[in-house]
Amino acid sequence: MKLRLHKKYKLWLLITVFVALILGLTLGSVGFAPKELFSIVSHKLFGASLNDTIKPIHVSILWTIRFPRALMAFLVGACLAASGTVMQSVLRNPLASSYTLGVSSGASLLAAFVIVSGFSIPMIGRYTLPLMGFLGGLGTVFLAIAISVRFSKTLENHTIILVGMVLSLFVNALLTVITSLSHERLSHLVFWQMGSFQGQTWTNISITSPVLLFGLAVFFYYSREMDLMTFGEEQALSSGVDAPKVKFVLLTVSALLTGISVSFVGIIGFIDLIAPHIVRRFFGSNHRMVVPLSALLGGGFMVVCDLVSRTIISPQELPIGAVTALIGAPFFAYLYFHKGNKHA
């Protein structure tokens, strides 16, 4: 009975995500019928002839603007949801996320430096911003782990969380100072911190998608260890799991997924908190199922949020971070406290 329910939920999840992607591609200032969408995709991928009613400008809008944006929204949502799932499991904290370890703050700090200073690495050019953002996020989690090891050789969960919170506060203070002093680029910096999927390209997708696949492969490989670590580190150690090593690898890969996401689109919250809770509620706690389904749900949810951000007050656009917070905060509060009241 439970297995049949899981299959039913998976089917509904797949259908929901597919519908979200179709809506993200067809709705906007220029609308497309589903048959026009499939005609253009067939033309671009397989060389099929286009419908006579489809104008060249519509092909350009869909293929060079709408498609990269929707796919990037899905990839970023999947990256954040997968990393949030692993962070919550490894740290055994339902509120753990990229913010807990200061990953988002570190990425924002170096990205802000690039925006304010105009710094550019030769041969990389405009990809200096995502690269520096990624290095900032990864460097912050490495620093948090390095400091935690000085206090706890076994990398206890509460030590990492406390160190990450302290680093996050410190880095946010530095970011506030930079923001307050950068009068000329203030609007650009503030808007980037709130997140946006404007201007995404196929090159961005070609960078993000392999990183996501690599992260999911690592999480799948360590799924058994994550299952054991949810019962406590002593239980995991008694079962032959090298908990400190596994924790280091998983947190590093989680930081990689978050860092690459933040560096391309800015800071986006709540996806990494919401998706894991919903998936665990319907599918249990087996990480071979929870991680990929969380990524799928996070990707679909991000596409919907991006659709709302660019259509609700069109032609103006809301920052995606504001949309995810407005939708995610009440939903997460209901989900979390309703669950608590039910157990009580």
N, C-alpha and C positions, 0 to 999 in steps of 0.2 A: 504493500500500500504506500509506504513512504517512498519507495523507489519510483513508483508511478507518479506520485506528486512531484518529485524532483524533476522527472522528465517533462511533466506538464509545465512546471515553472521555467525550465530551461527554454522550452519552445516559446512561451510567452515573452521571455526576456529577449530571445533572438528576434522575434517579430517586432517587439517594441523598439529595439535598437535599429532594425532595418527601416521601420517607418520614420524614426527620428532622422536618420540619414537622408531619406527621400525628401522629407519636409525641409531639412536644412539646405538641400540642393535646389529645390523647386520654388520655395517661398522667398520673397524679398522685394526690393524696389522694382525689379524685373522678374515677373513670374514665369514659370515654365510648367507646361503640362507633363505628366509622367512619360507620355509617349515621346515628347520632344527630348526629355532627358535621356531616355534610352536610345533614341536616334543619334544624338550627339555623341554619347559614350561609344556606341557601336562604330560610328564614323571615325573617332579618334583612335580607338583600340584595334579595330579590325578592318578599317578602310571602307566600311559600308557607305552607300550613297545617302546623302542627307535628304530629308523631306523638303520639298520646294518652299514650304511656308517658313522655314527656319532661316533667319538672316545671319550673315557672317558675324555681325556684332554680338548676336545672342550666343553663338558658339564661343566667341572670345570671352564673354562675360562668364559663361558657365565653366569653361575649361581652365581659364587662367586666373579667375578671381574666386568664384563660388566653390569650385571643387577643392582647390588647395585649402581654402578656409575651413570647409566642413571636415575634410579629412584631418587637418591639423588639430581641430577642436576635438575630434574623436581620439587621436593619438595622445594629446596632452591629457585629456580626461582619463584615458587608460593608464598612462604613466603615473599620474597622481594617485589614482585609486589603488593600483597595484602596490605602490610604495607605501601608501597609508595602511593597507592591509598587513604588510610585512612588519611595519614599525609597531603597529598595535599588538601583533602577535609576539614579536621578539621582546618588546618592553613590557608586555602583559599589562597594557594600559589602554582602555577604550578611547581615551582622548589623545593618544599619541599621534603625531603627524609630523610633516616636514617642519612645522613651526616649533615643535618640541625640541628638536636638535639644532635649531637655528639655520637650517639649510636655506630656506627662503630668504632669511635676513642676509646671510652671507652672499648669496647670489645677487641680491638687490644692491648690496654695498659696492661690489666691483662693477656691476652694470651701471650704477649711478656715477661712478668715477669715469667710466667711458663716455657716458652721455654728457657730463659736465665738462670734461677736459678735451673731448674730441679725439682721444687717443685711438690710434689705429695701428694694427700689426700689419706690416707689409705682406703681400701675397694673400692675405685673408680679407682685408677691407671691411665690408659691412658685417662680416661674420665675427668681427672682433667682439661685439657686444654679447652674442650668445656664448662664445667661448669663455669670455671673462666671467660671465654670470655663472656658467657651469663650474668653472674653477673656484669661484667664491663659495658656492654651495658645498662642493666637495671638500674644500679646505676647511670649512667650518665644522663639518662632521668629523673630519680627521682630528681637528684640534679638540673637539669635545671628547672623542675617544681617548686621545693621548692624555688629556687632563684626568679623565675618569680612571685610567689605568694607574695613575699616581696614588689615587685614593683607594682603589679596589682592583686587585689583580684579576678578579673574576668578572669584571665589568658588570657589576650589579645594576639592575634596571633603574632603581631610584637615583643612583649616582649619575648615570648618563643623563637622565631627565633633568635633574637639578643643574648639572653643568651646562646642558643645552639651553635651558631657560636663562641662565646667567649670561651666556654668550649671546643669546638672541637679544636680550635687553641691551647689552653693551653695543652690539652691532647696530641695533635700531637707533641708539643714541647718536652714533657716528653718522648714520644715514640722515637723521634729522638735522644735524649740523650742516652736512653737505647740501641738503635741500634748502635750508634757510639762507645759505650763502650763494646759491646759484640762481640769481635773479633772471638771467637771460634764458636759461633752459628750464625754468621752474615748471611751466605747463607740461612740457614733454616728459620731464622726470616724474611728475605727479601722475600723469595719465599712464605712464608705463608701469608704475607701481600698482595701479588698479587693474591692470591686465587688458589686453586687446588682441584680437585675432586679425586685425587689419594687415594687409600687405603680405600675407603668407604665400610662399612659393613652393613649387615642386621640389626645389633643392632643400628647403626646410624639412619637407616630408621625407626625403631620401636620407636625411641625417637622423631624424627622430625615430623613424620606423625600425631601423636596425637596432637602435639602443633599446627600444621597447621589447623587441624580440629577444635580445640578449638577456635583458632583465627577467623576462618571463621564464626563459630557459633556466637561469640560475635559481629562481624561486621554485620551479618545478623540481629541480635536482635536490634542493634542500627541503622539500615539502615534508618528508618524514621527520626530519630534525625539528622543523617548526611545530609539527603536531606534538612531539614529545616535550618541547620547551614550553608549551602552553600549560602543562601540568606542573611546571616549576623546574628550576635549574638542577636541583638535586635529583629529581626523577630522570631528567635528561642525561645527567652525568652517569647515573647508575645504569643507564641503557647504552652507554658507550658513546654519547654525543660530546664532542669537544665544544662545549657551550660558548666560551669566549671567542674561539676562532669562527664558529658559525655566526655568532652575533656580529662580529666585525665584518665578515663578508656580506651578510644580508643588509646591514646598515649602510655599508659603502655602496652597494648596488642600488639601494633605495635612494640614497643621496644622488646617485648618477641620474636616475629617472626624474627626480624632482628638479635637480639642477638644470638639466637640458630643457625641461618644460618651462621653468621660470625664466630661463635666459632668452627663450624665443618669444614668449607672450606676456611676461610680467607675473606678478604675484596673484594667484587665484586660490581662494580658500574653500573649505568645506567639502570639496569633492572627495578628498582623501579621508574624511571623517564619515561621510554619509554612506558611500558605496559599500565599504566592508560591513557595516552594521546591517544594512538591508540584506546583503547576500547571506550573512551568517544566520539571519532570522529565518530565511526560507530554505537554505541549503545545508545548514550545519556548520561544522568547524574544520572539516577536512580541507587542508590547504591545496591539495591538487585540484579541488573544485572551487574553493573560495577565491584564490588569487586570479585565475583567468576570468571567472564570472564577475568579480569586482572590477577588473579592467574593462570588461565588456559593458557593464552597467555605467561605470564612470565615463566611458567614451560617449555612450548614448546620451547621458545626462548633460554632458558638456556641450554636445551639439544642440540640444534643446535650449540651453542657457544662452548660447551664442546667437541662436535664432531670435530669441526674445530680445537680446541686447541690441540687435541691429534693425528690428522691425517695430518695436513697441512705440517708439517716438520718432520713427523715420521722417525725414532723412538724417536726423541726428542719431548718434549711437551711444548707448550706455556702456561704461566700462564693464567688462565681463566679470571682474571681481565683485562688483556691486551686485550684479544679478545673482551670482552663485550664493552670495551672503544673504540676500533678501529671500531667496527661495530655500536655501539650505539651512539657515539658522532656525527658523520656526519648525521646519520639518525634522531637523535633528533633535531639537528640544522635545518635540512631541514623541519621537521615536524612543529617545533615551529615557525620559521621565515616565512615559506610559509603560515602558518595559519594567522600570523600577517599581512602579505602583502595582503592576501585575504580580511581580515576585513577592512584594510585601503582602 
